[in-house]
Amino acid sequence: MRLFGRKKGRSGQGGGAGQHLLQFAKSRQGVEAYVEPRNEVGDLTVALIAADGEWTRRRIPNVETVRRFGGQLGVPVHDVATDGYPDKMRETSVENIARPS
């Protein structure tokens, strides 16, 4: 499944953001996608959040790509601007900040 571009990793196979997001979605339970508004640099991003609150964020080319990704994998796609983030993500983030390294 190549939705996020043609960038190849060091192994010579497709990699980058799309491969990372695909692996994250397939290896965790209850994953949902949260499209984030463009940041100060102009990048559009998506946060994938698992049921246990673990999350990852990557740049995306456009919202349509994430919607196709979600449709193919059965991952619900939300808009952060209207839906906000799930509480579990915030709880996990706070726990990680409080945990000493």
N, C-alpha and C positions, 0 to 999 in steps of 0.2 A: 504494500500500500504506500504509494508515494503521493502525498498531498502537500508537503511543505517545501518542495523545491528539489533541486538536483545536487545539492552539496554532498560530497563524498567524504567519509571519514578516513582516517589513516589506513584502515584495512583495505581501502579501495571500494568498499561497498557503501551504499547510501547511508547517511548518518545525519548528524545535525539535530535540529529541534524536532523534526518530525519523528525520527527514530526514537529519540528520548521520550517524547510524549506517548508514542505507541507502546513502548515497553512499559512505561509507567501505568498506562491504562489497562494493559493486559495482565499485569502482575499484581494488581491490587483490587480489593473489593469495593463496590459502591462508588466508583469514580464519577465525578461530575466536572464539567468544564465551565469556567467562569471567564468570559471575555472581559478584558479590562480596557478602559478608555485609553486613548493615546497618551503617552507620558510626555514630559517636557522635551524629549528628544524627537518625539513624533512617532515612536514605535507603538504598534498595537501588540498587546500581549494576551496570553491566556494562562490561567492558573488551573491546573488539574488538581482536584482535591478528592482524596480517598475518604471512605467512611470513617476511618480512624483519625482523620484530621491531617494526615501526612499530605504534603502538597509540593508541587513543583511549578515553575513559571518559565515560559519561553516566549520569544517574539514570534509573531505570526504574520503572514502576508496580508490576510484579510479575514473578515468574519465568515464569509462563505466557506472558506477552507475548513474552519473549525466546525461549522454546521455539517459539512460532508463527513468529516472525521467522526463527529458524534453520531451521525446517522448510521455509519458503517459499523461502529463498535457498540452501539446502543448506549452511548454516554449522553446524558442530558446536557444541554448547553444553556447557560444562563448569561445574563448581562449584568455585570457588577453595578452599573449605574442605576439600574432599576431594582435588582434583586438583592444587592449587597452580598457579603461573604457569609458562608455558614459559620455558626458559632464554633463548631468543632475546629475549624481552621484557626480561629483566633485563640482558642484555648491551647492548641498545640504550639502556636507561635510564642505565646506567653511562657509556656513550660520550657521551651527551648532557650529563651532568653534568660530565664531564671536559673537554668541548669548550668553549674560551673563547667568549664572546659577541662 
